[in-house]
Amino acid sequence: MKDLVKYIACALVDYPDQVSVEEIEGNQTSVLELKVAKEDLGKIIGKQGRTAKALRTILSASSAKLKKRTVLEIIE
């Protein structure tokens, strides 16, 4: 999951070297914290949050296969 989010985020931003993803794992739920450069924050969130919603949809579809729940948090 972590690699998937990092790959997609790097493709979207201008500064892919500043993209970092931290994973906090629990029994049933994992939390992914995505950090990008301040200038790229708008590109990750998108208009009215559409890009962030699409990222979360892809993440939930792929984590359902593993029978886990994954939450994506975008950190400023």
Secondary structure, DSSP 8 states (H G I E B T S, - for coil): -HHHHHHHHHHH-S-GGG-EEEEEE-SSEEEEEEE--GGGHHHHH-GGGHHHHHHHHHHHHHHHHTT-EEEEEEE-
